[in-house]
Amino acid sequence: MLSMNSRQDWSFSAIIAGFVAVLVGYTSAAAIVFQAYQAAGASLEQVGSWFTMLGFGMGITTIGLSLYYRTPILTAWSTPGAALLVTSLPGISINDAIGIFIFANGLIVLSGITGLFARLMRYIPQALSAAMLCGILLRFGLDAFTSFQSNFSLAGSMCLVYLLARRFVPRYTVILSLIIGLIIASLQGSIAFHGQNLHFSVPEFTPPHFSWPTLIGIGVPFFVVTMASQNAPGIATLNASGYKVAVSPLIASTALVTMILAPFGVYAIGIAAITAAICMGKDVHPDPKKRYTAAVAAGVFYLVAGVLGGSIGTLFTALPPALIHTLAGLALLATLSGSLHRALSDEKQRDAAMVTFLITASGIQLFGVGSAFWGLIGGIITHCILSFRAKTQENNQ
């Protein structure tokens, strides 16, 4: 329930963090989702309407969950799931694709209702969750500095402003970095909308068709990838940042909304990891209990993105890649360093945490499942073996 003091929880830095989270989410993965929708056989107009409903779905779930739990809970489309669909859907009818969306998310709802996913997460040591988050965020941290190669003046100025702001006005580091980035990009003439007009795409209903070969051959792998590479890192991000929320309701509610919206092109909405981390840092608000406002702000920007879904490519590709990469890396720097500290602080779990970190950061894909899942599996195996050996040595002494 909301209290009368909820307005006092808001800050300008929280609103900016929400905007940055949505900006990073769209610019980093919209192209993959676009390809997945094309692979499903959607026309350009349908792609626009599907993006519209994705924005509405993510906005509604993000705002609702964040306000209810007073926790920065961001939802996001499943980028790993979209990557799987790009290679799996060609040759499948658009109605079968909708059937796959409903079937896979039905399995996720079942996992949430039964509590199976929550029970599994309780057995994962916090050091491993933090290490997996480090592996997920590492590429974004590196991209902030590799951007020096493509646009030294832009990336360098943003990093310099970030350091100066962190020294004198730490709450506004990301805001000032974004402002200087926009100024320099404008002076360079690298912000371009190419003359396209923004427009709203009316949602279109597509009846589903269920075919056992496609449900088993594509639906089941899609379910596994979404759970392992989207929801698991998302829950790990919450845990690593110190937010303890009941897992089952989160998993079930987001999947249920997806099932309802699936005939309108919403393929998967899960718990966000990378973009959520942007809303969980100290720069958002010194008090962790008030950082939920950044997620609520992100939900509002999701809704705005939904209204402009027909032109989302124009809106979020106008900025130069160097600006986006540098901004994302700087926004996640504090979260990355904090997670790295939590991952390595316990000497008994340090080796397992390093295995988790390295496998996750490697980006490997095995059996269609992303590196975050395999990093977690590798870390758990390492932890179990080393813990068993340590207990055996203690018993023999």
HULINBEL-V861959 format. One record per residue. N is the residue number from 1. SS is DSSP state (H for helix, E for strand, - for the rest). NEAR is the number of other C-alpha atoms within 8 Angstrom. Layout:
n=N ss=SS near=NEAR
n=N ss=SS near=NEAR
//
This chain:
n=1 ss=- near=4
n=2 ss=- near=6
n=3 ss=- near=5
n=4 ss=H near=5
n=5 ss=H near=6
n=6 ss=H near=8
n=7 ss=H near=6
n=8 ss=H near=6
n=9 ss=H near=9
n=10 ss=- near=10
n=11 ss=- near=8
n=12 ss=H near=6
n=13 ss=H near=12
n=14 ss=H near=15
n=15 ss=H near=13
n=16 ss=H near=10
n=17 ss=H near=14
n=18 ss=H near=17
n=19 ss=H near=11
n=20 ss=H near=10
n=21 ss=H near=13
n=22 ss=H near=12
n=23 ss=H near=9
n=24 ss=H near=11
n=25 ss=H near=11
n=26 ss=H near=9
n=27 ss=H near=11
n=28 ss=H near=7
n=29 ss=H near=9
n=30 ss=H near=10
n=31 ss=H near=8
n=32 ss=H near=11
n=33 ss=H near=11
n=34 ss=H near=9
n=35 ss=H near=9
n=36 ss=H near=13
n=37 ss=H near=11
n=38 ss=H near=10
n=39 ss=H near=12
n=40 ss=- near=13
n=41 ss=- near=10
n=42 ss=- near=11
n=43 ss=- near=7
n=44 ss=H near=6
n=45 ss=H near=9
n=46 ss=H near=10
n=47 ss=H near=13
n=48 ss=H near=13
n=49 ss=H near=17
n=50 ss=H near=14
n=51 ss=H near=14
n=52 ss=H near=17
n=53 ss=H near=15
n=54 ss=H near=13
n=55 ss=H near=15
n=56 ss=H near=12
n=57 ss=H near=13
n=58 ss=H near=15
n=59 ss=H near=15
n=60 ss=H near=10
n=61 ss=H near=13
n=62 ss=H near=15
n=63 ss=H near=13
n=64 ss=H near=8
n=65 ss=H near=12
n=66 ss=H near=16
n=67 ss=H near=12
n=68 ss=H near=9
n=69 ss=H near=7
n=70 ss=- near=10
n=71 ss=- near=13
n=72 ss=- near=14
n=73 ss=- near=13
n=74 ss=- near=15
n=75 ss=E near=14
n=76 ss=E near=10
n=77 ss=E near=11
n=78 ss=- near=11
n=79 ss=H near=10
n=80 ss=H near=11
n=81 ss=H near=11
n=82 ss=H near=11
n=83 ss=H near=11
n=84 ss=H near=11
n=85 ss=H near=12
n=86 ss=H near=13
n=87 ss=H near=8
n=88 ss=H near=7
n=89 ss=- near=12
n=90 ss=- near=9
n=91 ss=- near=4
n=92 ss=- near=9
n=93 ss=- near=8
n=94 ss=H near=9
n=95 ss=H near=10
n=96 ss=H near=13
n=97 ss=H near=13
n=98 ss=H near=16
n=99 ss=H near=13
n=100 ss=H near=13
n=101 ss=H near=14
n=102 ss=H near=12
n=103 ss=H near=10
n=104 ss=H near=13
n=105 ss=H near=14
n=106 ss=H near=11
n=107 ss=H near=9
n=108 ss=H near=13
n=109 ss=H near=13
n=110 ss=H near=9
n=111 ss=H near=13
n=112 ss=H near=16
n=113 ss=H near=9
n=114 ss=H near=7
n=115 ss=- near=9
n=116 ss=H near=8
n=117 ss=H near=10
n=118 ss=H near=11
n=119 ss=H near=8
n=120 ss=H near=8
n=121 ss=H near=7
n=122 ss=H near=7
n=123 ss=- near=6
n=124 ss=- near=9
n=125 ss=- near=7
n=126 ss=H near=10
n=127 ss=H near=13
n=128 ss=H near=16
n=129 ss=H near=16
n=130 ss=H near=16
n=131 ss=H near=16
n=132 ss=H near=17
n=133 ss=H near=16
n=134 ss=H near=13
n=135 ss=H near=16
n=136 ss=H near=11
n=137 ss=H near=11
n=138 ss=H near=10
n=139 ss=H near=9
n=140 ss=H near=11
n=141 ss=H near=14
n=142 ss=H near=9
n=143 ss=H near=11
n=144 ss=H near=16
n=145 ss=H near=9
n=146 ss=H near=8
n=147 ss=H near=13
n=148 ss=H near=13
n=149 ss=H near=6
n=150 ss=H near=7
n=151 ss=- near=9
n=152 ss=H near=9
n=153 ss=H near=7
n=154 ss=H near=13
n=155 ss=H near=16
n=156 ss=H near=9
n=157 ss=H near=10
n=158 ss=H near=14
n=159 ss=H near=11
n=160 ss=H near=8
n=161 ss=H near=12
n=162 ss=H near=13
n=163 ss=H near=9
n=164 ss=H near=9
n=165 ss=H near=12
n=166 ss=H near=11
n=167 ss=H near=7
n=168 ss=H near=6
n=169 ss=- near=9
n=170 ss=H near=9
n=171 ss=H near=10
n=172 ss=H near=11
n=173 ss=H near=14
n=174 ss=H near=12
n=175 ss=H near=9
n=176 ss=H near=11
n=177 ss=H near=13
n=178 ss=H near=10
n=179 ss=H near=8
n=180 ss=H near=11
n=181 ss=H near=13
n=182 ss=H near=9
n=183 ss=H near=8
n=184 ss=H near=9
n=185 ss=H near=14
n=186 ss=H near=9
n=187 ss=H near=7
n=188 ss=H near=6
n=189 ss=- near=7
n=190 ss=- near=9
n=191 ss=- near=9
n=192 ss=- near=7
n=193 ss=- near=9
n=194 ss=- near=5
n=195 ss=- near=4
n=196 ss=- near=7
n=197 ss=- near=5
n=198 ss=- near=9
n=199 ss=- near=8
n=200 ss=- near=11
n=201 ss=- near=12
n=202 ss=- near=5
n=203 ss=- near=10
n=204 ss=- near=8
n=205 ss=- near=6
n=206 ss=- near=9
n=207 ss=- near=7
n=208 ss=- near=10
n=209 ss=- near=9
n=210 ss=- near=9
n=211 ss=- near=8
n=212 ss=H near=6
n=213 ss=H near=6
n=214 ss=H near=11
n=215 ss=H near=14
n=216 ss=H near=9
n=217 ss=H near=8
n=218 ss=H near=11
n=219 ss=H near=13
n=220 ss=H near=10
n=221 ss=H near=10
n=222 ss=H near=12
n=223 ss=H near=12
n=224 ss=H near=9
n=225 ss=H near=15
n=226 ss=H near=14
n=227 ss=H near=10
n=228 ss=H near=13
n=229 ss=H near=14
n=230 ss=H near=16
n=231 ss=H near=13
n=232 ss=H near=10
n=233 ss=H near=15
n=234 ss=H near=14
n=235 ss=H near=11
n=236 ss=H near=13
n=237 ss=H near=15
n=238 ss=H near=13
n=239 ss=H near=11
n=240 ss=H near=13
n=241 ss=- near=8
n=242 ss=- near=6
n=243 ss=- near=8
n=244 ss=- near=6
n=245 ss=- near=6
n=246 ss=- near=7
n=247 ss=H near=10
n=248 ss=H near=13
n=249 ss=H near=9
n=250 ss=H near=11
n=251 ss=H near=15
n=252 ss=H near=14
n=253 ss=H near=9
n=254 ss=H near=13
n=255 ss=H near=15
n=256 ss=H near=11
n=257 ss=H near=10
n=258 ss=H near=15
n=259 ss=H near=12
n=260 ss=H near=7
n=261 ss=H near=11
n=262 ss=H near=12
n=263 ss=H near=12
n=264 ss=H near=12
n=265 ss=- near=13
n=266 ss=- near=15
n=267 ss=- near=10
n=268 ss=- near=12
n=269 ss=E near=15
n=270 ss=E near=15
n=271 ss=E near=15
n=272 ss=- near=15
n=273 ss=- near=15
n=274 ss=H near=10
n=275 ss=H near=12
n=276 ss=H near=16
n=277 ss=H near=11
n=278 ss=H near=14
n=279 ss=- near=16
n=280 ss=- near=12
n=281 ss=- near=11
n=282 ss=- near=10
n=283 ss=- near=11
n=284 ss=- near=13
n=285 ss=- near=13
n=286 ss=- near=6
n=287 ss=- near=7
n=288 ss=H near=8
n=289 ss=H near=7
n=290 ss=H near=11
n=291 ss=- near=16
n=292 ss=H near=14
n=293 ss=H near=13
n=294 ss=H near=15
n=295 ss=H near=17
n=296 ss=H near=14
n=297 ss=H near=13
n=298 ss=H near=17
n=299 ss=H near=16
n=300 ss=H near=10
n=301 ss=H near=12
n=302 ss=H near=13
n=303 ss=H near=13
n=304 ss=H near=9
n=305 ss=H near=11
n=306 ss=H near=13
n=307 ss=H near=12
n=308 ss=- near=13
n=309 ss=H near=17
n=310 ss=H near=15
n=311 ss=H near=13
n=312 ss=H near=11
n=313 ss=H near=7
n=314 ss=H near=11
n=315 ss=H near=9
n=316 ss=H near=10
n=317 ss=- near=9
n=318 ss=- near=9
n=319 ss=- near=11
n=320 ss=- near=10
n=321 ss=H near=6
n=322 ss=H near=13
n=323 ss=H near=13
n=324 ss=H near=11
n=325 ss=H near=12
n=326 ss=H near=15
n=327 ss=H near=13
n=328 ss=H near=13
n=329 ss=H near=13
n=330 ss=H near=12
n=331 ss=H near=9
n=332 ss=- near=14
n=333 ss=H near=9
n=334 ss=H near=9
n=335 ss=H near=11
n=336 ss=H near=13
n=337 ss=H near=8
n=338 ss=H near=8
n=339 ss=H near=14
n=340 ss=H near=11
n=341 ss=H near=8
n=342 ss=H near=13
n=343 ss=H near=17
n=344 ss=H near=12
n=345 ss=- near=7
n=346 ss=- near=9
n=347 ss=H near=7
n=348 ss=H near=5
n=349 ss=H near=12
n=350 ss=H near=12
n=351 ss=H near=10
n=352 ss=H near=13
n=353 ss=H near=16
n=354 ss=H near=12
n=355 ss=H near=12
n=356 ss=H near=18
n=357 ss=H near=14
n=358 ss=H near=10
n=359 ss=H near=15
n=360 ss=H near=17
n=361 ss=H near=13
n=362 ss=H near=8
n=363 ss=- near=9
n=364 ss=- near=8
n=365 ss=- near=8
n=366 ss=E near=7
n=367 ss=- near=4
n=368 ss=- near=8
n=369 ss=E near=12
n=370 ss=- near=14
n=371 ss=H near=15
n=372 ss=H near=16
n=373 ss=H near=12
n=374 ss=H near=12
n=375 ss=H near=15
n=376 ss=H near=13
n=377 ss=H near=9
n=378 ss=H near=12
n=379 ss=H near=14
n=380 ss=H near=11
n=381 ss=H near=8
n=382 ss=H near=11
n=383 ss=H near=11
n=384 ss=H near=8
n=385 ss=H near=8
n=386 ss=H near=8
n=387 ss=H near=8
n=388 ss=H near=8
n=389 ss=H near=8
n=390 ss=H near=8
n=391 ss=H near=8
n=392 ss=H near=8
n=393 ss=H near=8
n=394 ss=H near=7
n=395 ss=H near=6
n=396 ss=H near=5
n=397 ss=- near=4
//
